[in-house]
Amino acid sequence: MDLFDILKKVKNNEIGIEEAERQLQLLSFKQLSNIARVDIHRARRVGIPEAIIADCKTCDEVVSIAQIHLENEKRVIITRVSDENYTALKALAEKMNFPIRYAKHARIIIIGEPVKKTGGKVGVVSAGTADIPVAEEARIIAEEMGCYVTTVYDVGVAGIHRLFPGLTKLVNEKADAVVVVAGREGTLPSVVSGLVDVPVIGVPVSTGYGAGGKGKAALLSMLQSCSVLAVVARGGRRGAPATE
């Protein structure tokens, strides 16, 4: 039963308001044994697609949750995946006749038809090559939200002259927001924010080492930015596009 069916029953006086409310609440999630309450209406409710984080879940759990999303929403995003996850999810996609895309570098899988572009242009910038996997996940999530994405990678402040051609491209393409991914000292988002007139989202990455390593220095640097900057949690590549 879907929303239309419930409203139709109310209109025809087949059920009352209280029963309709109860059934509507049941529509918002699907109970999967004792392991998950799957939020199948996340995208409709808040405009941000739900994603399954494969880390710390068994392969069977990931597949079971993915199947519920596919049955109800016809698409699903799975992040932090392994090759084992891909093998199992590929079998599920083939069984249910859905296309599957595996971005191995970003450890993300998309099952379902490509989304239609709905507008919005996003730039995704990485400071170093080591930051690209996180940047790639941010890119894919932005695309899954219907945005056009331009990437500018490996343009950190150690060779800041590398930044300007890519930044010029983002300005010329009239990017609506820029996601900047950086580890080490995390300076690049502040620099970019001081050079563009659109929102900049900083994503600290746990690639740095030494004093303040594993993203701590990058996070604190971004939080202390003089130029205006939104900051997500360390490695928060999925949250960055949503911030836009």
KEKOL-370246 format. One record per residue: residue in three letters; y, z, x of N, C-alpha, C, O in turn. Coordinates in steps of 0.2 Angstrom, whole numbers, plus 5000, padded with zeros to 4 digits. Layout:
REM KEKOL-370246
  mardren   n.Y   n.Z   n.X  ca.Y  ca.Z  ca.X   c.Y   c.Z   c.X   o.Y   o.Z   o.X
      ALA     Y     Z     X     Y     Z     X     Y     Z     X     Y     Z     X
...
END
This chain:
REM KEKOL-370246
  mardren   n.Y   n.Z   n.X  ca.Y  ca.Z  ca.X   c.Y   c.Z   c.X   o.Y   o.Z   o.X
      MET  4994  5000  5004  5000  5000  5000  5006  5000  5004  5007  5004  5009
      ASP  5011  4996  5003  5017  4995  5007  5023  4998  5002  5022  5000  4997
      LEU  5029  4998  5005  5035  5000  5002  5036  4997  4995  5038  5000  4990
      PHE  5035  4990  4995  5036  4986  4989  5032  4989  4983  5034  4989  4978
      ASP  5025  4990  4985  5021  4992  4980  5023  4999  4977  5022  5000  4971
      ILE  5025  5003  4982  5027  5010  4979  5033  5010  4974  5033  5013  4969
      LEU  5038  5006  4976  5044  5005  4972  5042  5002  4965  5045  5003  4960
      LYS  5037  4997  4966  5035  4994  4960  5032  4999  4955  5033  4998  4949
      LYS  5028  5003  4958  5025  5008  4954  5030  5013  4951  5029  5015  4945
      VAL  5035  5015  4954  5040  5019  4952  5044  5015  4946  5045  5018  4941
      LYS  5045  5009  4947  5049  5005  4942  5044  5005  4935  5047  5005  4930
      ASN  5038  5004  4936  5033  5004  4930  5031  5010  4928  5027  5011  4923
      ASN  5034  5016  4930  5033  5022  4928  5025  5024  4929  5022  5028  4925
      GLU  5022  5021  4934  5015  5023  4936  5015  5029  4940  5010  5033  4940
      ILE  5020  5030  4944  5020  5037  4948  5028  5039  4947  5032  5036  4946
      GLY  5028  5046  4949  5035  5049  4948  5038  5049  4955  5035  5047  4960
      ILE  5044  5052  4955  5048  5052  4961  5045  5056  4967  5045  5054  4973
      GLU  5042  5062  4965  5039  5066  4970  5033  5063  4973  5032  5063  4979
      GLU  5029  5059  4969  5023  5056  4972  5025  5050  4976  5022  5049  4981
      ALA  5030  5047  4974  5033  5041  4978  5035  5044  4985  5034  5040  4990
      GLU  5039  5049  4985  5041  5052  4991  5035  5054  4996  5035  5053  5002
      ARG  5030  5057  4993  5024  5058  4997  5021  5052  5000  5019  5052  5006
      GLN  5020  5047  4996  5017  5041  4998  5022  5037  5004  5019  5034  5008
      LEU  5028  5038  5003  5033  5035  5008  5032  5039  5014  5032  5035  5020
      GLN  5031  5045  5014  5030  5049  5020  5024  5047  5024  5024  5046  5030
      LEU  5019  5045  5020  5012  5043  5023  5013  5036  5026  5009  5035  5031
      LEU  5018  5032  5024  5019  5026  5027  5022  5026  5034  5020  5021  5037
      SER  5025  5031  5035  5029  5031  5042  5024  5032  5048  5026  5031  5053
      PHE  5018  5035  5047  5014  5036  5053  5007  5035  5050  5005  5036  5044
      LYS  5002  5034  5055  4995  5033  5054  4992  5039  5058  4993  5039  5064
      GLN  4988  5043  5055  4984  5048  5059  4978  5045  5062  4974  5041  5059
      LEU  4977  5046  5069  4971  5043  5072  4967  5050  5075  4969  5052  5080
      SER  4962  5051  5071  4958  5057  5072  4963  5063  5074  4968  5064  5070
      ASN  4961  5067  5079  4966  5072  5082  4970  5070  5088  4973  5075  5091
      ILE  4970  5064  5089  4973  5062  5096  4980  5059  5095  4984  5060  5100
      ALA  4982  5057  5089  4989  5053  5088  4991  5053  5081  4987  5052  5077
      ARG  4997  5053  5080  5001  5051  5074  5005  5045  5076  5010  5046  5078
      VAL  5002  5040  5074  5006  5033  5077  5012  5032  5072  5011  5031  5066
      ASP  5017  5031  5076  5024  5030  5072  5025  5023  5071  5027  5019  5076
      ILE  5022  5020  5066  5022  5013  5065  5029  5010  5062  5029  5004  5062
      HIS  5033  5014  5060  5040  5012  5058  5046  5013  5063  5051  5013  5060
      ARG  5044  5015  5069  5049  5016  5074  5055  5011  5074  5061  5012  5074
      ALA  5053  5005  5075  5057  4999  5076  5062  4998  5070  5068  4997  5070
      ARG  5059  4999  5064  5063  4998  5058  5068  5004  5057  5073  5003  5054
      ARG  5065  5010  5059  5070  5016  5057  5075  5016  5062  5081  5018  5060
      VAL  5074  5015  5069  5079  5016  5074  5081  5010  5078  5086  5010  5082
      GLY  5078  5004  5076  5080  4998  5080  5077  4997  5087  5078  4993  5090
      ILE  5073  5002  5089  5070  5002  5096  5062  5002  5095  5059  5006  5091
      PRO  5059  4997  5098  5052  4996  5097  5048  5002  5100  5050  5005  5105
      GLU  5043  5004  5097  5038  5010  5099  5034  5007  5105  5033  5001  5105
      ALA  5032  5011  5110  5028  5009  5115  5023  5014  5117  5024  5020  5116
      ILE  5017  5012  5119  5012  5016  5120  5012  5017  5128  5012  5012  5132
      ILE  5012  5023  5130  5012  5025  5138  5005  5026  5139  5002  5031  5137
      ALA  5002  5022  5143  4995  5022  5145  4993  5028  5150  4987  5030  5149
      ASP  4998  5030  5154  4996  5035  5158  4994  5041  5154  4996  5043  5149
      CYS  4989  5045  5157  4986  5051  5154  4983  5050  5148  4981  5055  5144
      LYS  4981  5044  5146  4977  5042  5140  4971  5039  5142  4971  5035  5147
      THR  4965  5040  5139  4959  5036  5141  4960  5029  5138  4964  5028  5134
      CYS  4956  5025  5141  4956  5018  5139  4955  5017  5131  4958  5013  5128
      ASP  4950  5021  5129  4948  5020  5122  4954  5023  5117  4955  5020  5112
      GLU  4958  5028  5120  4963  5030  5116  4969  5025  5116  4972  5024  5110
      VAL  4970  5022  5121  4975  5017  5121  4974  5011  5117  4978  5009  5113
      VAL  4967  5009  5117  4965  5003  5113  4966  5005  5105  4968  5001  5101
      SER  4964  5011  5104  4964  5013  5097  4971  5014  5094  4972  5011  5088
      ILE  4975  5016  5098  4982  5017  5096  4985  5010  5095  4989  5008  5090
      ALA  4984  5005  5100  4986  4998  5100  4984  4995  5094  4987  4991  5090
      GLN  4978  4996  5092  4975  4993  5086  4978  4994  5079  4980  4990  5075
      ILE  4980  5001  5079  4984  5003  5073  4991  4999  5073  4993  4997  5067
      HIS  4994  4999  5078  5001  4995  5078  5000  4988  5076  5004  4985  5073
      LEU  4995  4985  5079  4993  4978  5077  4992  4977  5070  4994  4972  5067
      GLU  4988  4981  5067  4986  4981  5060  4992  4982  5056  4992  4979  5050
      ASN  4997  4985  5058  5003  4987  5054  5009  4983  5055  5013  4981  5051
      GLU  5010  4982  5062  5017  4979  5064  5016  4972  5067  5021  4969  5069
      LYS  5009  4970  5068  5008  4964  5071  5010  4963  5079  5010  4957  5081
      ARG  5012  4968  5082  5014  4968  5089  5014  4975  5092  5014  4980  5088
      VAL  5013  4975  5098  5013  4982  5102  5015  4981  5109  5014  4976  5112
      ILE  5018  4986  5112  5020  4986  5119  5017  4992  5122  5016  4998  5119
      ILE  5013  4991  5128  5010  4996  5131  5013  4996  5138  5013  4991  5142
      THR  5015  5002  5141  5018  5003  5147  5013  5007  5152  5009  5010  5150
      ARG  5015  5007  5158  5011  5011  5163  5004  5009  5163  4999  5014  5163
      VAL  5002  5003  5162  4995  5001  5161  4991  5000  5168  4994  4999  5173
      SER  4985  5000  5168  4980  4998  5174  4977  4992  5172  4977  4989  5167
      ASP  4973  4989  5177  4969  4983  5176  4963  4985  5171  4962  4980  5167
      GLU  4961  4991  5171  4956  4993  5166  4959  4993  5159  4955  4990  5155
      ASN  4965  4995  5158  4968  4995  5152  4969  4987  5150  4967  4986  5144
      TYR  4971  4983  5154  4972  4976  5153  4965  4973  5150  4965  4969  5145
      THR  4960  4974  5154  4953  4971  5152  4951  4973  5145  4949  4969  5141
      ALA  4952  4979  5143  4951  4982  5136  4955  4979  5131  4953  4977  5125
      LEU  4962  4979  5133  4967  4977  5128  4966  4969  5127  4968  4967  5121
      LYS  4964  4965  5132  4963  4958  5131  4958  4957  5126  4958  4952  5122
      ALA  4952  4961  5127  4947  4960  5122  4949  4962  5115  4947  4958  5110
      LEU  4953  4967  5114  4956  4968  5107  4960  4963  5105  4960  4961  5099
      ALA  4965  4960  5109  4969  4955  5107  4965  4948  5105  4967  4945  5100
      GLU  4960  4947  5109  4956  4941  5107  4952  4942  5100  4952  4938  5096
      LYS  4950  4948  5099  4946  4950  5093  4951  4949  5087  4948  4947  5082
      MET  4957  4951  5088  4962  4951  5082  4966  4945  5082  4970  4944  5078
      ASN  4965  4941  5087  4968  4934  5087  4976  4935  5088  4980  4932  5084
      PHE  4977  4939  5093  4984  4940  5095  4985  4937  5102  4981  4938  5106
      PRO  4991  4934  5104  4992  4932  5111  4994  4939  5115  4996  4944  5112
      ILE  4992  4939  5121  4993  4945  5125  4997  4942  5132  4995  4937  5134
      ARG  5002  4946  5134  5005  4945  5140  5005  4951  5145  5006  4957  5142
      TYR  5003  4950  5151  5002  4956  5156  5007  4955  5161  5006  4950  5165
      ALA  5012  4959  5162  5017  4959  5168  5014  4964  5173  5016  4970  5172
      LYS  5010  4962  5177  5006  4966  5181  5011  4970  5186  5010  4976  5187
      HIS  5016  4967  5188  5021  4970  5193  5024  4976  5190  5026  4981  5193
      ALA  5026  4975  5183  5030  4980  5179  5025  4985  5176  5027  4990  5173
      ARG  5018  4983  5176  5013  4987  5173  5014  4988  5165  5014  4993  5162
      ILE  5016  4982  5162  5017  4982  5155  5013  4977  5152  5013  4971  5154
      ILE  5011  4978  5146  5007  4973  5142  5011  4972  5135  5013  4977  5132
      ILE  5012  4966  5133  5014  4965  5126  5009  4961  5122  5006  4956  5125
      ILE  5007  4963  5116  5002  4960  5112  5006  4958  5106  5009  4962  5102
      GLY  5006  4951  5104  5009  4949  5098  5013  4943  5099  5014  4941  5105
      GLU  5016  4940  5094  5020  4934  5095  5027  4936  5098  5029  4941  5097
      PRO  5029  4931  5102  5036  4932  5105  5041  4934  5099  5041  4931  5094
      VAL  5046  4938  5101  5051  4940  5096  5056  4935  5096  5057  4931  5101
      LYS  5060  4934  5091  5066  4929  5090  5072  4933  5094  5073  4939  5093
      LYS  5076  4928  5097  5082  4931  5100  5087  4933  5094  5088  4928  5090
      THR  5089  4939  5095  5094  4941  5090  5101  4942  5092  5106  4944  5089
      GLY  5102  4940  5099  5109  4940  5101  5109  4946  5106  5105  4950  5107
      GLY  5115  4946  5110  5115  4951  5115  5113  4949  5122  5108  4946  5123
      LYS  5117  4950  5127  5116  4947  5134  5116  4953  5138  5120  4957  5139
      VAL  5110  4954  5142  5109  4960  5147  5108  4958  5154  5104  4953  5155
      GLY  5112  4961  5158  5110  4960  5165  5106  4965  5168  5107  4971  5166
      VAL  5101  4964  5172  5097  4969  5175  5097  4968  5183  5096  4963  5185
      VAL  5100  4973  5186  5101  4973  5193  5097  4978  5197  5096  4984  5194
      SER  5094  4976  5202  5090  4981  5207  5093  4981  5213  5096  4976  5216
      ALA  5093  4988  5216  5096  4989  5223  5092  4986  5228  5094  4982  5233
      GLY  5085  4987  5228  5080  4985  5233  5074  4982  5230  5073  4982  5224
      THR  5070  4979  5234  5064  4976  5232  5059  4981  5229  5056  4979  5224
      ALA  5059  4987  5232  5055  4992  5229  5057  4994  5222  5053  4997  5219
      ASP  5063  4993  5220  5065  4995  5213  5063  4990  5208  5064  4991  5202
      ILE  5061  4984  5210  5060  4978  5205  5055  4980  5200  5056  4978  5194
      PRO  5049  4983  5201  5045  4985  5196  5048  4989  5190  5047  4987  5184
      VAL  5052  4993  5191  5056  4997  5186  5061  4992  5183  5062  4992  5176
      ALA  5064  4988  5187  5069  4983  5184  5066  4978  5179  5068  4977  5174
      GLU  5060  4976  5181  5056  4972  5177  5054  4975  5170  5054  4971  5165
      GLU  5052  4981  5170  5050  4984  5164  5056  4984  5159  5056  4983  5153
      ALA  5062  4986  5162  5068  4986  5158  5070  4979  5156  5072  4978  5150
      ARG  5069  4974  5160  5070  4967  5158  5065  4965  5152  5068  4963  5147
      ILE  5059  4967  5152  5054  4965  5147  5056  4969  5140  5056  4966  5135
      ILE  5058  4975  5141  5059  4979  5135  5066  4976  5132  5066  4975  5125
      ALA  5071  4974  5136  5077  4971  5133  5075  4965  5129  5078  4963  5124
      GLU  5071  4961  5132  5069  4954  5129  5065  4956  5122  5066  4952  5118
      GLU  5061  4961  5122  5057  4963  5116  5062  4965  5111  5060  4966  5105
      MET  5068  4967  5113  5073  4969  5108  5077  4963  5106  5082  4964  5102
      GLY  5075  4957  5108  5079  4951  5106  5084  4949  5110  5088  4945  5108
      CYS  5085  4952  5116  5091  4950  5120  5089  4945  5125  5084  4944  5127
      TYR  5095  4941  5127  5094  4937  5133  5095  4941  5139  5100  4945  5139
      VAL  5091  4940  5144  5092  4944  5151  5093  4940  5157  5089  4935  5158
      THR  5097  4942  5161  5098  4939  5168  5097  4944  5173  5100  4949  5172
      THR  5093  4942  5178  5091  4947  5183  5095  4946  5190  5096  4940  5191
      VAL  5097  4951  5193  5100  4950  5200  5096  4956  5204  5098  4962  5203
      TYR  5092  4954  5209  5088  4958  5212  5089  4959  5220  5091  4954  5223
      ASP  5088  4965  5222  5089  4966  5230  5096  4965  5232  5097  4961  5236
      VAL  5100  4968  5229  5108  4968  5231  5111  4974  5232  5116  4976  5230
      GLY  5107  4979  5235  5110  4986  5237  5116  4986  5241  5117  4981  5244
      VAL  5118  4992  5242  5125  4993  5245  5124  4992  5253  5129  4991  5256
      ALA  5118  4992  5256  5117  4991  5263  5119  4984  5265  5121  4983  5271
      GLY  5119  4980  5260  5122  4973  5261  5126  4971  5255  5124  4966  5251
      ILE  5131  4974  5254  5135  4974  5248  5137  4967  5246  5138  4965  5240
      HIS  5138  4962  5251  5140  4955  5250  5135  4952  5246  5137  4947  5243
      ARG  5129  4954  5246  5124  4951  5242  5125  4952  5234  5122  4948  5230
      LEU  5129  4957  5232  5130  4958  5225  5134  4953  5222  5133  4952  5216
      PHE  5139  4951  5225  5145  4948  5222  5143  4941  5219  5145  4940  5213
      PRO  5139  4937  5222  5137  4931  5218  5133  4932  5211  5135  4929  5206
      GLY  5129  4937  5211  5125  4939  5205  5129  4942  5200  5129  4941  5194
      LEU  5134  4946  5203  5139  4949  5198  5143  4944  5195  5145  4945  5189
      THR  5145  4940  5199  5150  4934  5196  5146  4930  5190  5149  4929  5185
      LYS  5140  4929  5192  5135  4926  5187  5135  4930  5180  5136  4927  5175
      LEU  5134  4936  5181  5134  4941  5175  5141  4940  5171  5141  4940  5165
      VAL  5146  4941  5175  5153  4940  5171  5154  4934  5168  5156  4933  5162
      ASN  5152  4928  5171  5153  4921  5168  5148  4921  5162  5150  4917  5158
      GLU  5142  4924  5162  5138  4923  5156  5140  4928  5151  5137  4928  5146
      LYS  5145  4932  5152  5147  4937  5147  5142  4942  5145  5141  4943  5139
      ALA  5139  4945  5150  5134  4950  5148  5137  4956  5145  5143  4958  5146
      ASP  5134  4958  5140  5136  4964  5135  5135  4971  5138  5139  4975  5137
      ALA  5130  4971  5143  5129  4977  5146  5125  4976  5153  5122  4970  5153
      VAL  5125  4980  5157  5121  4979  5164  5117  4986  5165  5120  4991  5165
      VAL  5111  4985  5166  5106  4990  5168  5105  4989  5176  5104  4984  5179
      VAL  5107  4995  5180  5107  4995  5187  5101  5000  5189  5102  5006  5188
      VAL  5096  4997  5193  5091  5001  5195  5091  5003  5202  5092  4998  5206
      ALA  5091  5009  5204  5092  5011  5212  5088  5017  5213  5088  5022  5210
      GLY  5086  5017  5219  5083  5023  5222  5087  5025  5228  5093  5025  5228
      ARG  5084  5028  5233  5088  5031  5239  5094  5035  5237  5093  5040  5233
      GLU  5100  5033  5239  5106  5037  5237  5109  5035  5230  5113  5039  5227
      GLY  5106  5030  5227  5108  5028  5220  5115  5026  5219  5118  5028  5214
      THR  5118  5023  5224  5125  5021  5224  5127  5015  5220  5132  5015  5217
      LEU  5123  5010  5219  5124  5004  5217  5127  5004  5209  5131  5001  5208
      PRO  5124  5008  5205  5127  5008  5198  5134  5010  5198  5138  5007  5194
      SER  5136  5015  5202  5143  5017  5202  5148  5011  5204  5153  5010  5202
      VAL  5145  5007  5209  5149  5001  5212  5150  4996  5207  5155  4993  5205
      VAL  5144  4994  5203  5144  4989  5198  5149  4991  5192  5153  4987  5190
      SER  5148  4998  5190  5153  5000  5185  5160  5000  5186  5164  4999  5182
      GLY  5162  5000  5193  5169  4999  5195  5171  4992  5195  5177  4991  5196
      LEU  5167  4987  5194  5168  4980  5195  5168  4976  5188  5170  4971  5188
      VAL  5165  4979  5183  5164  4976  5177  5167  4979  5171  5168  4986  5171
      ASP  5168  4976  5165  5172  4979  5160  5167  4980  5154  5169  4980  5148
      VAL  5160  4981  5155  5155  4982  5150  5151  4988  5152  5152  4990  5158
      PRO  5148  4991  5147  5144  4997  5149  5139  4996  5154  5135  4990  5154
      VAL  5138  5001  5159  5133  5000  5164  5128  5006  5163  5131  5012  5162
      ILE  5122  5005  5163  5117  5010  5163  5113  5011  5169  5110  5006  5172
      GLY  5114  5017  5173  5111  5018  5179  5104  5021  5178  5102  5025  5174
      VAL  5099  5018  5182  5092  5020  5181  5090  5023  5188  5088  5018  5193
      PRO  5090  5029  5189  5087  5032  5196  5080  5031  5197  5076  5032  5192
      VAL  5078  5029  5203  5071  5027  5204  5068  5031  5209  5071  5033  5214
      SER  5062  5033  5209  5058  5038  5213  5056  5034  5220  5051  5036  5222
      THR  5060  5029  5222  5057  5026  5228  5060  5029  5234  5058  5027  5240
      GLY  5065  5033  5234  5069  5035  5240  5064  5041  5243  5060  5044  5240
      TYR  5066  5042  5249  5062  5048  5253  5067  5051  5257  5073  5050  5257
      GLY  5065  5057  5261  5069  5061  5265  5073  5066  5260  5070  5068  5255
      ALA  5079  5068  5262  5083  5073  5259  5084  5070  5252  5087  5065  5251
      GLY  5082  5074  5246  5084  5072  5240  5079  5066  5238  5081  5062  5234
      GLY  5073  5065  5241  5069  5060  5239  5066  5060  5232  5067  5064  5228
      LYS  5062  5055  5231  5059  5054  5225  5063  5054  5219  5062  5056  5213
      GLY  5069  5051  5220  5074  5050  5215  5079  5055  5213  5084  5054  5209
      LYS  5078  5061  5217  5083  5066  5215  5090  5065  5217  5095  5066  5214
      ALA  5091  5062  5224  5097  5061  5226  5100  5055  5222  5106  5055  5220
      ALA  5096  5050  5220  5099  5045  5216  5101  5047  5209  5107  5045  5207
      LEU  5098  5052  5206  5100  5054  5199  5106  5058  5200  5111  5057  5196
      LEU  5107  5063  5205  5113  5067  5206  5119  5062  5207  5124  5064  5205
      SER  5118  5057  5211  5123  5053  5213  5126  5049  5207  5132  5049  5206
      MET  5121  5047  5203  5123  5043  5197  5127  5048  5192  5132  5046  5189
      LEU  5124  5054  5191  5127  5059  5187  5134  5061  5189  5139  5063  5185
      GLN  5136  5061  5196  5142  5062  5199  5147  5056  5199  5152  5057  5203
      SER  5145  5051  5196  5149  5044  5197  5156  5045  5195  5157  5048  5190
      CYS  5160  5043  5199  5167  5043  5197  5169  5037  5192  5172  5038  5187
      SER  5166  5031  5193  5167  5026  5188  5162  5028  5182  5157  5031  5183
      VAL  5164  5025  5176  5160  5027  5170  5153  5024  5170  5152  5018  5171
      LEU  5148  5029  5169  5141  5027  5169  5137  5031  5165  5138  5037  5164
      ALA  5133  5027  5161  5127  5031  5157  5121  5031  5162  5120  5026  5165
      VAL  5118  5037  5162  5112  5038  5166  5106  5040  5162  5106  5044  5157
      VAL  5100  5037  5163  5094  5039  5160  5090  5043  5165  5092  5043  5171
      ALA  5084  5045  5163  5080  5049  5167  5077  5045  5173  5077  5039  5172
      ARG  5075  5048  5178  5072  5045  5183  5066  5040  5181  5061  5042  5177
      GLY  5067  5034  5183  5062  5029  5181  5062  5027  5173  5057  5024  5171
      GLY  5068  5029  5170  5068  5028  5163  5070  5021  5161  5075  5019  5158
      ARG  5065  5016  5163  5066  5009  5162  5066  5007  5155  5070  5002  5153
      ARG  5062  5011  5151  5062  5009  5144  5068  5011  5140  5071  5008  5135
      GLY  5071  5017  5142  5076  5020  5139  5083  5016  5140  5088  5016  5136
      ALA  5083  5013  5146  5089  5009  5148  5091  5004  5143  5097  5004  5141
      PRO  5087  4999  5141  5089  4994  5136  5091  4997  5129  5095  4995  5126
      ALA  5088  5003  5127  5089  5006  5121  5096  5009  5121  5100  5009  5116
      THR  5099  5011  5127  5105  5014  5128  5111  5009  5126  5116  5011  5124
      GLU  5109  5003  5127  5114  4998  5126  5116  4997  5119  5120  4993  5117
END
